[in-house]
Amino acid sequence: MIPRSPLDAWLAARMGQMDAPGLPDSTVEAWQMAELRRTLAWARHASPFFAQKLADVELHALRTRSNMPLLPRMTAVDIAAPGLLTVSQDDVARVVTMSTSGTSGPPKRLYFSEADLARTRDFFAVGMRTLCGAGDTILVLLPGRREHGVADLLTKALPDMHAHVVLPPEQYTPETLPDLVAGAHVTTLIAAPTQLAGLLGPLDATFRGRVRAVLSSGEPLPVKLRAAIASAWGCAVFDHWGMTETGYGGGVECAAHSGYHLREADLLIEVADPLTGTLLPDETTGEILVTTLGARALPLLRYRTGDAGRMLPGPCPCGSLLRRLDAVPGRLSANGPGVAQPTKGWSTHQ
């Protein structure tokens, strides 16, 4: 029997509901929309940008996800604009500066409060229970060792599940990892597909029989790379989707490997027509839009990620009735409705 995603119980607790396998999406939808109305009312009060952006929006009309197109979409250019911050500078714990892709404008700055980062750590601690648990040793190869970077957030989150976290030397090579893996009794690996592709082959003998689960994150995971890792290392391979704008966490596969279970307590995810912003039906590929829920240092409203995606129909084989996002194949092509897959790390000819 496939265990149900731990994110269901986590979401139910955040909603004040008793955890039950039958938590319906309609209940989650109503809760999310109430959270959205509160979030937007607060953002409109606290931010000059949102005061202007939402001046003509009737918040009480936002009752179901089908009402989301009543709201404007945000872009990377908006994030680079002044007036978005909804807290004082003293309440900002982390600032991430990123280039605004495709424009010559100013870089976008993403602001995170300690409360924002605590929610990310909470999601990491729960989501990782899908593939590991108490007593496991987790090797984190992802970047971001500095305070509040992704590796740092994972390192601080995972002890909550009584797991041990190890980091490699900052200037490691595949040749330096076997002693670390064996000496620390590593059972779980977290890495980006580019990193995983570089380890495939040189570390097959080291990982096989030791590493039971791998979490891929940071880039789209090619189907052939996933299969090659599972075969060579004899382990389960899980995929995670997220981005800096969401505080790194977004959604993670369960043991059924049938799409990402979403971070519904903190994010409202849509798949929309990239031209019009109209919501698309399940199994139709469009642009992933992200709206953050709850008080944030920098709220996002229907933020255009540029990632291609589609929602999956029906319940998950794990028993969850909640929405799932299919594996993200890459970025929307700038030249049309197609998907432009990244070429780094592994062949994309699947």
C-alpha positions, 0 to 999 in steps of 0.5 A: 500500500502506498502511504498517503502524502504527509502534506495532507495531514500538515495542510489539515492541521494548518486549516484547523481540520481533523486529518482524514484521508477524505479531505476534499479539495472543495474544503481546501479551496474555500479555506485558500480563498478566505486566506487569499482575501485576508492576504490581499486586504493586508497587502493593499493596506501595507504596500503602495504597489498593491494599494494601486494594483488592487484599488478596483478589486472587490475582494468579497467576489473572490470565492473560488479559484475560478475567480482568480482571473479577476486579479491582475498577474504579476511579472518579474518586472513588477518585483523589480518595482518599488513599493512592494515591501509590506514590512519594515526593513528591520523585519527582513531576514533575507534579500535575494537579488536576481536578474530580470530575465529577458529585460534590461531593467533593474534586477528583482529583489526578493524579500523574506521575513523570518516568518516566511523562512520558518514556513519554508523550513516547516514545509521542508520538514514535512515534505521530506517525510515522504522519502526519509525519516527518523534515523536517516542521514541526509547528504545535501549537495544543493547550494545555499550554505549561507544563512537562510540559503536553501541548504541552510534551511534544509539543514535546520529543518530536517532535525525536526524529523530526527534525521541527521544532515551532512554537507560535503566539503565546499570544494568537493569532487565526486572522488571526495564523496565515497568516504563521506557517504560511507563514514556518515552512513548516508541513506538519502541524497538531495541534489540538483539534476546537474549534480546527479548526472555528474555522480552517475557512474563514478559513485554507482558502487558507493551509492548502491546498497547505501542510498535508499532515496534521492530527492531531485530539486532545482531543475527539471528532472529528465525522465532518462536521468531518473530511470538511470539513477534508479537502475544504477543506485537501486533507490527510489527517486523523488522530484521536487518543484519550487523556485526562489520566489516561493521561498524554494519550496513548492511541491513534492512527489509522494511514493506513487510518483504521480505528480507534485503534492502542492504546498497548499497551506502557503501557496495557491497554484494555477495553470493558466493561458500565458497570453490571457491568464485564463485558467486551463482545465486539468491535463492542459499545459500552460503557465504556472502562476503562484500566489502566496498566502499569509502575511509575507514580506513580499506577497506574490499575486498570480506571479508569472513563473514562466514554468510550463505545467499542467494539473493532473485529474483525479485522486492520487494513487496514494489516496490524497484527493487534493490537487497535484501538479504534473512534472514540470518539463521546463520553461515556456518557449519565448517563441511560441506555446512550446516548452524549452527544456534546459540542456545542462546536466543531461540529454533532454532528448527523451 
